[in-house]
Amino acid sequence: MDNTTPVLLITADRDSVCAGDDCESHARSFHAPLHASVPALIELATRACPLASISGGEATWIVQAGGYDGTPIAVIAQQWPAPRLLADADDTVQALFRHREPELFFRYWCQASPEAVFDALAAGTDLPTRHA
């Protein structure tokens, strides 16, 4: 990113995964190019606000644009090599945050099946229990 690339200051935050994980705020700010794609945005956000790894390797995270009560745009699973997108991969940072606060929130959905979480979000149905 050079000094001529227009950027947006975004805040990323995440749920705590256990009592010892909530001793300090996880919120971090970072700059993202306005033309960056959703996958690039998620990569920048997880570098700024790393997600906790879970013993057993099966954590599920819902990525929400607009903050804590935002719109789900992806599901990240510790056991997957890459996020699965609910938003269009070609959407840009500028388009994604045109009518939303420039915030991403990573909601921890415990060890629930990431496939079931993704399918429920894609279909607009109830999420599976967090503690599956």
N, C-alpha and C positions, 0 to 999 in steps of 0.2 A: 504494500500500500504506500503510494507516494503522497507528497503534500498536496497534490492537485486532485486527488480522488475524493469526491464528496462522501462523507461518512455520517453515520448516525451514532450517537452515544446510547448504548443499550445497557440495561441492568439485567443480570441473570441471577437467579436465586433458586434454591432447592430445599426440599423437605429434609429434615434430619432423619437418619435411619435408626438411631438408638439414643438413649439418654446421654451418653458420652459425646455424641456427635452434635449436640445442640448447645455446647458451651459458648460458641461465638457465632456471629452471623455468617452465612454463606454467601450473602449478596456481594456481587462484584460487577463493576462496570467495565465495558469494553467498547471499542469503536468497530463498526462494521461498515464496509463500503455499501452505499445505497444500491448498487447494481449486483451485490452478492446474492447468490441463490440460497434457498432454504437449507440444503445440505451444508453449504459453506457457513451459513449463519450458525447452525447447530454445532459445527466443529469449533468455530470461534468461541461460542458460549461455553462449551464444555472444557475448553482450555482455560477460560477465565474463571469458571465455576466448576471445578472437577466434581464428578458424581462419585459418591462413595461406592466402593466395591464391597460386595456382600460375601461372607463365608458361604461356600457352596456354589457361588457363581451364577445365581439366578435372579438378580434384581431386575425389576421392571419399572421404567420411568415414563411418564406421560409428559411431553413437551408442550407447554401452553404459551401461545403468543398473547400478550396483553397483560401478563402477570398471573397472580394466584388464581383468579377466577376467569382466566383467559380461554381462548379457543384452542383446543388440541390440534397440533400441527404434525406431530410425530410420536412414535413410541420407540424408546430405546430399551434394549434388553442386554444385560451383561453378557449373555451367551450368544448374541447376534454380532456379526462383524460390522454392521452399519445400522443406523436408524431406519425404520420403515415410516415413510411419509404419508400423512393424511392430507397435507397441503400439496399443491402442485410444485414439483421439483424446480420448475422454471420461474416460479414467483420470485420476486426480488425483495430485498429488505425494505426498499421504498414502498412497494405495493403492500407487503405484509403489515407494515405499521402505519399505513396511510390513515386509518381510522381507529388505531389502537395505541395505547401507551407503549413506548419502546421498552418493553420488559418481556423477558422469558422466564417462565417458572417451570422447574422440573419437579413434578409431583411423583413421589415414591409410591408405587403400587405393590410394595412388598414382593413376595415371590409368586404372585399370581401369574398364570400363563400369559406370556406376552402376546401370543397369537390370539388368545381369547380377548385380551384387552384391546388389541388392534382391531379385531373383527367387530367388537361391540362399538368402538368409536366410529369406525367406518360406516356401520349400519345405523348409528344413532340410537342404539339400544342401551339398556342398563349395563354398567360395567360389572364384571365378576367381582366377588368379594376380594378384598386385598389380601386376606389371609388364607388363600386356597392351599 
